[in-house]
């Protein structure tokens, strides 16, 4: 194996260091035990299937249901929420706690309660999967579509610089959701000085 091949593999491992879940489940590195460090800040992302929420999480009813559940279960599992942004099809959270089990309980219960409460309120469509072979009254039945597209994505944030970048990125998402700042593919790198002032004023 050549030197450059070894370096490229090392770079890939470093890129995903501290990360788990989400689309990484499709990769070997994402099928290992999730990185979680008590007292270290954690970036959490929950991503939904668009077909389940055609008008998005930022619709009035969904938004405030999610806020209420976030407040309830962050208290229950001793989670400190330092930053959050509820977007059309995903939720960003910057959180801390003192025990690994608190993180795990919060992921499981918070995500599950969002799905259950929204379904109970008729605010998600879960019957959009591919038809199954089972038939009732002579018609094919559609499989139930899950609200969440992936398992929760998490990234342990080591150091103030990384923490600051993620906090600003989450705030940028919120300003984009409020239509205060236009969405750009360059993300934080494409901001003007005035837009940076807005972010600093909101964080």
mmCIF file of the C-alpha atoms, coordinates in Angstrom:
data_MODEL
# 
_entry.id   MODEL 
# 
loop_
_atom_site.group_PDB 
_atom_site.id 
_atom_site.type_symbol 
_atom_site.label_atom_id 
_atom_site.label_alt_id 
_atom_site.label_comp_id 
_atom_site.label_asym_id 
_atom_site.label_entity_id 
_atom_site.label_seq_id 
_atom_site.pdbx_PDB_ins_code 
_atom_site.Cartn_x 
_atom_site.Cartn_y 
_atom_site.Cartn_z 
_atom_site.occupancy 
_atom_site.B_iso_or_equiv 
_atom_site.pdbx_formal_charge 
_atom_site.auth_seq_id 
_atom_site.auth_comp_id 
_atom_site.auth_asym_id 
_atom_site.auth_atom_id 
_atom_site.pdbx_PDB_model_num 
ATOM 1   C CA . UNK A 1 1   ? 0.000   0.000  0.000  1.00 0.00 ? 1   UNK A CA 1 
ATOM 2   C CA . UNK A 1 2   ? 1.398   3.402  -0.978 1.00 0.00 ? 2   UNK A CA 1 
ATOM 3   C CA . UNK A 1 3   ? 1.950   6.276  1.395  1.00 0.00 ? 3   UNK A CA 1 
ATOM 4   C CA . UNK A 1 4   ? -0.830  8.414  -0.113 1.00 0.00 ? 4   UNK A CA 1 
ATOM 5   C CA . UNK A 1 5   ? -3.366  5.577  0.176  1.00 0.00 ? 5   UNK A CA 1 
ATOM 6   C CA . UNK A 1 6   ? -2.558  5.218  3.869  1.00 0.00 ? 6   UNK A CA 1 
ATOM 7   C CA . UNK A 1 7   ? -2.880  8.968  4.402  1.00 0.00 ? 7   UNK A CA 1 
ATOM 8   C CA . UNK A 1 8   ? -6.255  9.099  2.667  1.00 0.00 ? 8   UNK A CA 1 
ATOM 9   C CA . UNK A 1 9   ? -7.602  6.362  4.958  1.00 0.00 ? 9   UNK A CA 1 
ATOM 10  C CA . UNK A 1 10  ? -6.246  8.151  8.004  1.00 0.00 ? 10  UNK A CA 1 
ATOM 11  C CA . UNK A 1 11  ? -7.922  11.396 6.855  1.00 0.00 ? 11  UNK A CA 1 
ATOM 12  C CA . UNK A 1 12  ? -11.252 9.624  6.438  1.00 0.00 ? 12  UNK A CA 1 
ATOM 13  C CA . UNK A 1 13  ? -11.015 8.152  9.932  1.00 0.00 ? 13  UNK A CA 1 
ATOM 14  C CA . UNK A 1 14  ? -10.162 11.569 11.378 1.00 0.00 ? 14  UNK A CA 1 
ATOM 15  C CA . UNK A 1 15  ? -13.058 13.203 9.492  1.00 0.00 ? 15  UNK A CA 1 
ATOM 16  C CA . UNK A 1 16  ? -15.587 10.915 11.212 1.00 0.00 ? 16  UNK A CA 1 
ATOM 17  C CA . UNK A 1 17  ? -13.878 10.891 14.603 1.00 0.00 ? 17  UNK A CA 1 
ATOM 18  C CA . UNK A 1 18  ? -16.451 11.511 17.307 1.00 0.00 ? 18  UNK A CA 1 
ATOM 19  C CA . UNK A 1 19  ? -19.372 10.974 14.878 1.00 0.00 ? 19  UNK A CA 1 
ATOM 20  C CA . UNK A 1 20  ? -22.056 8.300  14.836 1.00 0.00 ? 20  UNK A CA 1 
ATOM 21  C CA . UNK A 1 21  ? -25.467 7.474  13.399 1.00 0.00 ? 21  UNK A CA 1 
ATOM 22  C CA . UNK A 1 22  ? -27.173 9.309  10.528 1.00 0.00 ? 22  UNK A CA 1 
ATOM 23  C CA . UNK A 1 23  ? -25.960 8.442  7.037  1.00 0.00 ? 23  UNK A CA 1 
ATOM 24  C CA . UNK A 1 24  ? -22.747 7.080  8.575  1.00 0.00 ? 24  UNK A CA 1 
ATOM 25  C CA . UNK A 1 25  ? -24.714 3.893  9.289  1.00 0.00 ? 25  UNK A CA 1 
ATOM 26  C CA . UNK A 1 26  ? -24.134 3.076  5.604  1.00 0.00 ? 26  UNK A CA 1 
ATOM 27  C CA . UNK A 1 27  ? -20.369 3.089  6.229  1.00 0.00 ? 27  UNK A CA 1 
ATOM 28  C CA . UNK A 1 28  ? -18.273 0.670  8.260  1.00 0.00 ? 28  UNK A CA 1 
ATOM 29  C CA . UNK A 1 29  ? -17.110 3.468  10.557 1.00 0.00 ? 29  UNK A CA 1 
ATOM 30  C CA . UNK A 1 30  ? -20.742 4.328  11.394 1.00 0.00 ? 30  UNK A CA 1 
ATOM 31  C CA . UNK A 1 31  ? -21.642 0.803  12.516 1.00 0.00 ? 31  UNK A CA 1 
ATOM 32  C CA . UNK A 1 32  ? -19.375 0.890  15.557 1.00 0.00 ? 32  UNK A CA 1 
ATOM 33  C CA . UNK A 1 33  ? -20.401 1.925  19.056 1.00 0.00 ? 33  UNK A CA 1 
ATOM 34  C CA . UNK A 1 34  ? -21.559 5.538  19.142 1.00 0.00 ? 34  UNK A CA 1 
ATOM 35  C CA . UNK A 1 35  ? -19.031 8.102  20.388 1.00 0.00 ? 35  UNK A CA 1 
ATOM 36  C CA . UNK A 1 36  ? -20.433 9.744  23.504 1.00 0.00 ? 36  UNK A CA 1 
ATOM 37  C CA . UNK A 1 37  ? -18.439 11.583 26.163 1.00 0.00 ? 37  UNK A CA 1 
ATOM 38  C CA . UNK A 1 38  ? -20.115 12.858 29.341 1.00 0.00 ? 38  UNK A CA 1 
ATOM 39  C CA . UNK A 1 39  ? -19.618 16.596 29.939 1.00 0.00 ? 39  UNK A CA 1 
ATOM 40  C CA . UNK A 1 40  ? -18.487 17.111 26.323 1.00 0.00 ? 40  UNK A CA 1 
ATOM 41  C CA . UNK A 1 41  ? -20.863 19.131 24.097 1.00 0.00 ? 41  UNK A CA 1 
ATOM 42  C CA . UNK A 1 42  ? -22.659 17.085 21.472 1.00 0.00 ? 42  UNK A CA 1 
ATOM 43  C CA . UNK A 1 43  ? -24.135 18.062 18.104 1.00 0.00 ? 43  UNK A CA 1 
ATOM 44  C CA . UNK A 1 44  ? -27.335 16.069 17.561 1.00 0.00 ? 44  UNK A CA 1 
ATOM 45  C CA . UNK A 1 45  ? -29.261 15.965 14.260 1.00 0.00 ? 45  UNK A CA 1 
ATOM 46  C CA . UNK A 1 46  ? -32.636 14.251 13.735 1.00 0.00 ? 46  UNK A CA 1 
ATOM 47  C CA . UNK A 1 47  ? -33.611 13.996 10.053 1.00 0.00 ? 47  UNK A CA 1 
ATOM 48  C CA . UNK A 1 48  ? -37.146 13.141 8.896  1.00 0.00 ? 48  UNK A CA 1 
ATOM 49  C CA . UNK A 1 49  ? -38.614 11.644 5.730  1.00 0.00 ? 49  UNK A CA 1 
ATOM 50  C CA . UNK A 1 50  ? -40.005 14.528 3.673  1.00 0.00 ? 50  UNK A CA 1 
ATOM 51  C CA . UNK A 1 51  ? -43.041 12.450 2.658  1.00 0.00 ? 51  UNK A CA 1 
ATOM 52  C CA . UNK A 1 52  ? -44.180 12.303 6.283  1.00 0.00 ? 52  UNK A CA 1 
ATOM 53  C CA . UNK A 1 53  ? -44.215 16.070 6.838  1.00 0.00 ? 53  UNK A CA 1 
ATOM 54  C CA . UNK A 1 54  ? -45.122 17.813 3.605  1.00 0.00 ? 54  UNK A CA 1 
ATOM 55  C CA . UNK A 1 55  ? -45.417 21.241 5.232  1.00 0.00 ? 55  UNK A CA 1 
ATOM 56  C CA . UNK A 1 56  ? -42.394 20.677 7.463  1.00 0.00 ? 56  UNK A CA 1 
ATOM 57  C CA . UNK A 1 57  ? -41.527 20.874 11.145 1.00 0.00 ? 57  UNK A CA 1 
ATOM 58  C CA . UNK A 1 58  ? -41.751 24.669 11.096 1.00 0.00 ? 58  UNK A CA 1 
ATOM 59  C CA . UNK A 1 59  ? -45.515 24.653 10.666 1.00 0.00 ? 59  UNK A CA 1 
ATOM 60  C CA . UNK A 1 60  ? -47.140 26.201 13.755 1.00 0.00 ? 60  UNK A CA 1 
ATOM 61  C CA . UNK A 1 61  ? -48.514 23.058 15.417 1.00 0.00 ? 61  UNK A CA 1 
ATOM 62  C CA . UNK A 1 62  ? -45.513 20.814 14.754 1.00 0.00 ? 62  UNK A CA 1 
ATOM 63  C CA . UNK A 1 63  ? -43.012 23.474 15.832 1.00 0.00 ? 63  UNK A CA 1 
ATOM 64  C CA . UNK A 1 64  ? -44.567 24.067 19.243 1.00 0.00 ? 64  UNK A CA 1 
ATOM 65  C CA . UNK A 1 65  ? -45.190 20.372 19.879 1.00 0.00 ? 65  UNK A CA 1 
ATOM 66  C CA . UNK A 1 66  ? -41.478 19.732 19.296 1.00 0.00 ? 66  UNK A CA 1 
ATOM 67  C CA . UNK A 1 67  ? -40.509 22.658 21.561 1.00 0.00 ? 67  UNK A CA 1 
ATOM 68  C CA . UNK A 1 68  ? -42.723 21.336 24.344 1.00 0.00 ? 68  UNK A CA 1 
ATOM 69  C CA . UNK A 1 69  ? -41.303 17.807 24.053 1.00 0.00 ? 69  UNK A CA 1 
ATOM 70  C CA . UNK A 1 70  ? -37.764 19.175 23.940 1.00 0.00 ? 70  UNK A CA 1 
ATOM 71  C CA . UNK A 1 71  ? -38.305 21.091 27.155 1.00 0.00 ? 71  UNK A CA 1 
ATOM 72  C CA . UNK A 1 72  ? -39.977 18.156 28.921 1.00 0.00 ? 72  UNK A CA 1 
ATOM 73  C CA . UNK A 1 73  ? -37.399 15.490 28.092 1.00 0.00 ? 73  UNK A CA 1 
ATOM 74  C CA . UNK A 1 74  ? -34.342 17.689 28.439 1.00 0.00 ? 74  UNK A CA 1 
ATOM 75  C CA . UNK A 1 75  ? -35.437 18.283 32.039 1.00 0.00 ? 75  UNK A CA 1 
ATOM 76  C CA . UNK A 1 76  ? -36.238 14.624 32.616 1.00 0.00 ? 76  UNK A CA 1 
ATOM 77  C CA . UNK A 1 77  ? -32.875 13.369 31.353 1.00 0.00 ? 77  UNK A CA 1 
ATOM 78  C CA . UNK A 1 78  ? -30.757 16.259 32.701 1.00 0.00 ? 78  UNK A CA 1 
ATOM 79  C CA . UNK A 1 79  ? -29.838 17.576 29.253 1.00 0.00 ? 79  UNK A CA 1 
ATOM 80  C CA . UNK A 1 80  ? -28.595 21.150 28.897 1.00 0.00 ? 80  UNK A CA 1 
ATOM 81  C CA . UNK A 1 81  ? -29.642 22.582 25.520 1.00 0.00 ? 81  UNK A CA 1 
ATOM 82  C CA . UNK A 1 82  ? -27.187 25.268 24.467 1.00 0.00 ? 82  UNK A CA 1 
ATOM 83  C CA . UNK A 1 83  ? -28.484 25.840 20.929 1.00 0.00 ? 83  UNK A CA 1 
ATOM 84  C CA . UNK A 1 84  ? -31.237 24.430 18.754 1.00 0.00 ? 84  UNK A CA 1 
ATOM 85  C CA . UNK A 1 85  ? -32.843 24.951 15.372 1.00 0.00 ? 85  UNK A CA 1 
ATOM 86  C CA . UNK A 1 86  ? -35.989 23.259 14.068 1.00 0.00 ? 86  UNK A CA 1 
ATOM 87  C CA . UNK A 1 87  ? -35.841 23.165 10.275 1.00 0.00 ? 87  UNK A CA 1 
ATOM 88  C CA . UNK A 1 88  ? -38.213 21.916 7.553  1.00 0.00 ? 88  UNK A CA 1 
ATOM 89  C CA . UNK A 1 89  ? -37.114 18.260 7.726  1.00 0.00 ? 89  UNK A CA 1 
ATOM 90  C CA . UNK A 1 90  ? -34.481 18.120 10.464 1.00 0.00 ? 90  UNK A CA 1 
ATOM 91  C CA . UNK A 1 91  ? -33.665 19.299 13.968 1.00 0.00 ? 91  UNK A CA 1 
ATOM 92  C CA . UNK A 1 92  ? -30.277 20.539 15.190 1.00 0.00 ? 92  UNK A CA 1 
ATOM 93  C CA . UNK A 1 93  ? -29.398 20.449 18.896 1.00 0.00 ? 93  UNK A CA 1 
ATOM 94  C CA . UNK A 1 94  ? -26.233 21.438 20.724 1.00 0.00 ? 94  UNK A CA 1 
ATOM 95  C CA . UNK A 1 95  ? -26.439 19.694 24.080 1.00 0.00 ? 95  UNK A CA 1 
ATOM 96  C CA . UNK A 1 96  ? -24.501 18.590 27.175 1.00 0.00 ? 96  UNK A CA 1 
ATOM 97  C CA . UNK A 1 97  ? -25.042 16.216 30.057 1.00 0.00 ? 97  UNK A CA 1 
ATOM 98  C CA . UNK A 1 98  ? -22.985 14.487 32.751 1.00 0.00 ? 98  UNK A CA 1 
ATOM 99  C CA . UNK A 1 99  ? -23.744 10.817 31.953 1.00 0.00 ? 99  UNK A CA 1 
ATOM 100 C CA . UNK A 1 100 ? -23.625 8.763  28.763 1.00 0.00 ? 100 UNK A CA 1 
ATOM 101 C CA . UNK A 1 101 ? -26.930 7.092  29.660 1.00 0.00 ? 101 UNK A CA 1 
ATOM 102 C CA . UNK A 1 102 ? -28.658 10.497 29.787 1.00 0.00 ? 102 UNK A CA 1 
ATOM 103 C CA . UNK A 1 103 ? -27.678 11.098 26.157 1.00 0.00 ? 103 UNK A CA 1 
ATOM 104 C CA . UNK A 1 104 ? -28.938 7.675  25.075 1.00 0.00 ? 104 UNK A CA 1 
ATOM 105 C CA . UNK A 1 105 ? -32.241 7.989  26.922 1.00 0.00 ? 105 UNK A CA 1 
ATOM 106 C CA . UNK A 1 106 ? -32.832 11.461 25.512 1.00 0.00 ? 106 UNK A CA 1 
ATOM 107 C CA . UNK A 1 107 ? -32.184 10.343 21.890 1.00 0.00 ? 107 UNK A CA 1 
ATOM 108 C CA . UNK A 1 108 ? -34.547 7.408  22.194 1.00 0.00 ? 108 UNK A CA 1 
ATOM 109 C CA . UNK A 1 109 ? -37.417 9.054  24.074 1.00 0.00 ? 109 UNK A CA 1 
ATOM 110 C CA . UNK A 1 110 ? -37.344 12.507 22.452 1.00 0.00 ? 110 UNK A CA 1 
ATOM 111 C CA . UNK A 1 111 ? -37.301 11.136 18.885 1.00 0.00 ? 111 UNK A CA 1 
ATOM 112 C CA . UNK A 1 112 ? -39.924 8.504  19.723 1.00 0.00 ? 112 UNK A CA 1 
ATOM 113 C CA . UNK A 1 113 ? -42.271 10.976 21.387 1.00 0.00 ? 113 UNK A CA 1 
ATOM 114 C CA . UNK A 1 114 ? -42.104 13.394 18.455 1.00 0.00 ? 114 UNK A CA 1 
ATOM 115 C CA . UNK A 1 115 ? -43.169 10.586 16.113 1.00 0.00 ? 115 UNK A CA 1 
ATOM 116 C CA . UNK A 1 116 ? -45.935 9.344  18.434 1.00 0.00 ? 116 UNK A CA 1 
ATOM 117 C CA . UNK A 1 117 ? -47.416 12.730 19.282 1.00 0.00 ? 117 UNK A CA 1 
ATOM 118 C CA . UNK A 1 118 ? -47.367 14.021 15.696 1.00 0.00 ? 118 UNK A CA 1 
ATOM 119 C CA . UNK A 1 119 ? -49.002 10.822 14.464 1.00 0.00 ? 119 UNK A CA 1 
ATOM 120 C CA . UNK A 1 120 ? -51.642 11.001 17.205 1.00 0.00 ? 120 UNK A CA 1 
ATOM 121 C CA . UNK A 1 121 ? -52.418 14.601 16.239 1.00 0.00 ? 121 UNK A CA 1 
ATOM 122 C CA . UNK A 1 122 ? -52.687 13.646 12.553 1.00 0.00 ? 122 UNK A CA 1 
ATOM 123 C CA . UNK A 1 123 ? -49.681 15.793 11.652 1.00 0.00 ? 123 UNK A CA 1 
ATOM 124 C CA . UNK A 1 124 ? -47.655 13.168 9.799  1.00 0.00 ? 124 UNK A CA 1 
ATOM 125 C CA . UNK A 1 125 ? -48.473 10.757 7.002  1.00 0.00 ? 125 UNK A CA 1 
ATOM 126 C CA . UNK A 1 126 ? -47.075 7.297  7.731  1.00 0.00 ? 126 UNK A CA 1 
ATOM 127 C CA . UNK A 1 127 ? -48.876 5.248  5.056  1.00 0.00 ? 127 UNK A CA 1 
ATOM 128 C CA . UNK A 1 128 ? -46.696 6.123  2.089  1.00 0.00 ? 128 UNK A CA 1 
ATOM 129 C CA . UNK A 1 129 ? -44.372 3.134  1.925  1.00 0.00 ? 129 UNK A CA 1 
ATOM 130 C CA . UNK A 1 130 ? -44.164 0.598  -0.906 1.00 0.00 ? 130 UNK A CA 1 
ATOM 131 C CA . UNK A 1 131 ? -47.165 -1.755 -1.259 1.00 0.00 ? 131 UNK A CA 1 
ATOM 132 C CA . UNK A 1 132 ? -46.821 -5.048 0.615  1.00 0.00 ? 132 UNK A CA 1 
ATOM 133 C CA . UNK A 1 133 ? -48.085 -8.492 -0.414 1.00 0.00 ? 133 UNK A CA 1 
ATOM 134 C CA . UNK A 1 134 ? -50.713 -8.475 2.320  1.00 0.00 ? 134 UNK A CA 1 
ATOM 135 C CA . UNK A 1 135 ? -54.250 -7.712 1.179  1.00 0.00 ? 135 UNK A CA 1 
ATOM 136 C CA . UNK A 1 136 ? -57.310 -6.526 3.045  1.00 0.00 ? 136 UNK A CA 1 
ATOM 137 C CA . UNK A 1 137 ? -60.637 -6.379 1.181  1.00 0.00 ? 137 UNK A CA 1 
ATOM 138 C CA . UNK A 1 138 ? -58.784 -7.243 -2.016 1.00 0.00 ? 138 UNK A CA 1 
ATOM 139 C CA . UNK A 1 139 ? -56.466 -4.187 -2.098 1.00 0.00 ? 139 UNK A CA 1 
ATOM 140 C CA . UNK A 1 140 ? -52.686 -4.137 -1.487 1.00 0.00 ? 140 UNK A CA 1 
ATOM 141 C CA . UNK A 1 141 ? -51.722 -2.511 1.796  1.00 0.00 ? 141 UNK A CA 1 
ATOM 142 C CA . UNK A 1 142 ? -48.944 0.081  1.958  1.00 0.00 ? 142 UNK A CA 1 
ATOM 143 C CA . UNK A 1 143 ? -46.102 -0.356 4.401  1.00 0.00 ? 143 UNK A CA 1 
ATOM 144 C CA . UNK A 1 144 ? -45.873 2.096  7.268  1.00 0.00 ? 144 UNK A CA 1 
ATOM 145 C CA . UNK A 1 145 ? -43.274 4.813  6.623  1.00 0.00 ? 145 UNK A CA 1 
ATOM 146 C CA . UNK A 1 146 ? -41.174 5.857  9.602  1.00 0.00 ? 146 UNK A CA 1 
ATOM 147 C CA . UNK A 1 147 ? -40.972 9.535  10.483 1.00 0.00 ? 147 UNK A CA 1 
ATOM 148 C CA . UNK A 1 148 ? -37.192 9.451  10.932 1.00 0.00 ? 148 UNK A CA 1 
ATOM 149 C CA . UNK A 1 149 ? -35.098 8.811  7.842  1.00 0.00 ? 149 UNK A CA 1 
ATOM 150 C CA . UNK A 1 150 ? -31.956 7.872  9.786  1.00 0.00 ? 150 UNK A CA 1 
ATOM 151 C CA . UNK A 1 151 ? -30.932 7.113  13.330 1.00 0.00 ? 151 UNK A CA 1 
ATOM 152 C CA . UNK A 1 152 ? -29.857 10.253 15.218 1.00 0.00 ? 152 UNK A CA 1 
ATOM 153 C CA . UNK A 1 153 ? -26.557 11.700 13.998 1.00 0.00 ? 153 UNK A CA 1 
ATOM 154 C CA . UNK A 1 154 ? -24.190 12.767 16.776 1.00 0.00 ? 154 UNK A CA 1 
ATOM 155 C CA . UNK A 1 155 ? -20.783 14.395 16.881 1.00 0.00 ? 155 UNK A CA 1 
ATOM 156 C CA . UNK A 1 156 ? -18.731 14.904 20.027 1.00 0.00 ? 156 UNK A CA 1 
ATOM 157 C CA . UNK A 1 157 ? -17.238 18.406 20.009 1.00 0.00 ? 157 UNK A CA 1 
ATOM 158 C CA . UNK A 1 158 ? -13.683 18.587 21.320 1.00 0.00 ? 158 UNK A CA 1 
ATOM 159 C CA . UNK A 1 159 ? -12.371 22.075 21.953 1.00 0.00 ? 159 UNK A CA 1 
ATOM 160 C CA . UNK A 1 160 ? -13.758 25.595 21.996 1.00 0.00 ? 160 UNK A CA 1 
ATOM 161 C CA . UNK A 1 161 ? -13.127 26.276 18.297 1.00 0.00 ? 161 UNK A CA 1 
ATOM 162 C CA . UNK A 1 162 ? -15.203 23.299 17.127 1.00 0.00 ? 162 UNK A CA 1 
ATOM 163 C CA . UNK A 1 163 ? -17.938 24.127 19.637 1.00 0.00 ? 163 UNK A CA 1 
ATOM 164 C CA . UNK A 1 164 ? -18.071 27.730 18.395 1.00 0.00 ? 164 UNK A CA 1 
ATOM 165 C CA . UNK A 1 165 ? -18.291 26.696 14.719 1.00 0.00 ? 165 UNK A CA 1 
ATOM 166 C CA . UNK A 1 166 ? -21.164 24.270 15.382 1.00 0.00 ? 166 UNK A CA 1 
ATOM 167 C CA . UNK A 1 167 ? -23.005 26.836 17.502 1.00 0.00 ? 167 UNK A CA 1 
ATOM 168 C CA . UNK A 1 168 ? -22.717 29.393 14.686 1.00 0.00 ? 168 UNK A CA 1 
ATOM 169 C CA . UNK A 1 169 ? -23.771 26.805 12.093 1.00 0.00 ? 169 UNK A CA 1 
ATOM 170 C CA . UNK A 1 170 ? -26.927 25.967 14.065 1.00 0.00 ? 170 UNK A CA 1 
ATOM 171 C CA . UNK A 1 171 ? -27.727 29.651 14.435 1.00 0.00 ? 171 UNK A CA 1 
ATOM 172 C CA . UNK A 1 172 ? -27.222 30.127 10.695 1.00 0.00 ? 172 UNK A CA 1 
ATOM 173 C CA . UNK A 1 173 ? -29.803 27.389 10.104 1.00 0.00 ? 173 UNK A CA 1 
ATOM 174 C CA . UNK A 1 174 ? -32.259 29.196 12.355 1.00 0.00 ? 174 UNK A CA 1 
ATOM 175 C CA . UNK A 1 175 ? -31.749 32.539 10.591 1.00 0.00 ? 175 UNK A CA 1 
ATOM 176 C CA . UNK A 1 176 ? -32.280 30.795 7.252  1.00 0.00 ? 176 UNK A CA 1 
ATOM 177 C CA . UNK A 1 177 ? -35.474 29.206 8.587  1.00 0.00 ? 177 UNK A CA 1 
ATOM 178 C CA . UNK A 1 178 ? -36.703 32.655 9.615  1.00 0.00 ? 178 UNK A CA 1 
ATOM 179 C CA . UNK A 1 179 ? -35.824 33.993 6.117  1.00 0.00 ? 179 UNK A CA 1 
ATOM 180 C CA . UNK A 1 180 ? -33.471 36.559 7.665  1.00 0.00 ? 180 UNK A CA 1 
ATOM 181 C CA . UNK A 1 181 ? -30.424 35.131 5.877  1.00 0.00 ? 181 UNK A CA 1 
ATOM 182 C CA . UNK A 1 182 ? -30.641 33.461 2.423  1.00 0.00 ? 182 UNK A CA 1 
ATOM 183 C CA . UNK A 1 183 ? -29.467 29.869 2.111  1.00 0.00 ? 183 UNK A CA 1 
ATOM 184 C CA . UNK A 1 184 ? -26.085 29.446 0.392  1.00 0.00 ? 184 UNK A CA 1 
ATOM 185 C CA . UNK A 1 185 ? -24.151 26.297 -0.413 1.00 0.00 ? 185 UNK A CA 1 
ATOM 186 C CA . UNK A 1 186 ? -20.970 27.882 1.035  1.00 0.00 ? 186 UNK A CA 1 
ATOM 187 C CA . UNK A 1 187 ? -22.688 28.003 4.447  1.00 0.00 ? 187 UNK A CA 1 
ATOM 188 C CA . UNK A 1 188 ? -20.614 29.913 7.041  1.00 0.00 ? 188 UNK A CA 1 
ATOM 189 C CA . UNK A 1 189 ? -17.860 30.680 4.525  1.00 0.00 ? 189 UNK A CA 1 
ATOM 190 C CA . UNK A 1 190 ? -20.263 32.626 2.320  1.00 0.00 ? 190 UNK A CA 1 
ATOM 191 C CA . UNK A 1 191 ? -21.540 35.099 4.931  1.00 0.00 ? 191 UNK A CA 1 
ATOM 192 C CA . UNK A 1 192 ? -21.161 38.841 4.690  1.00 0.00 ? 192 UNK A CA 1 
ATOM 193 C CA . UNK A 1 193 ? -19.956 40.953 7.626  1.00 0.00 ? 193 UNK A CA 1 
ATOM 194 C CA . UNK A 1 194 ? -23.558 42.087 8.282  1.00 0.00 ? 194 UNK A CA 1 
ATOM 195 C CA . UNK A 1 195 ? -24.743 38.462 8.394  1.00 0.00 ? 195 UNK A CA 1 
ATOM 196 C CA . UNK A 1 196 ? -21.950 37.566 10.802 1.00 0.00 ? 196 UNK A CA 1 
ATOM 197 C CA . UNK A 1 197 ? -23.133 40.366 13.072 1.00 0.00 ? 197 UNK A CA 1 
ATOM 198 C CA . UNK A 1 198 ? -26.632 38.857 13.027 1.00 0.00 ? 198 UNK A CA 1 
ATOM 199 C CA . UNK A 1 199 ? -25.273 35.456 14.019 1.00 0.00 ? 199 UNK A CA 1 
ATOM 200 C CA . UNK A 1 200 ? -23.201 36.896 16.843 1.00 0.00 ? 200 UNK A CA 1 
ATOM 201 C CA . UNK A 1 201 ? -26.208 38.831 18.084 1.00 0.00 ? 201 UNK A CA 1 
ATOM 202 C CA . UNK A 1 202 ? -28.357 35.670 18.201 1.00 0.00 ? 202 UNK A CA 1 
ATOM 203 C CA . UNK A 1 203 ? -25.851 33.238 19.775 1.00 0.00 ? 203 UNK A CA 1 
# 
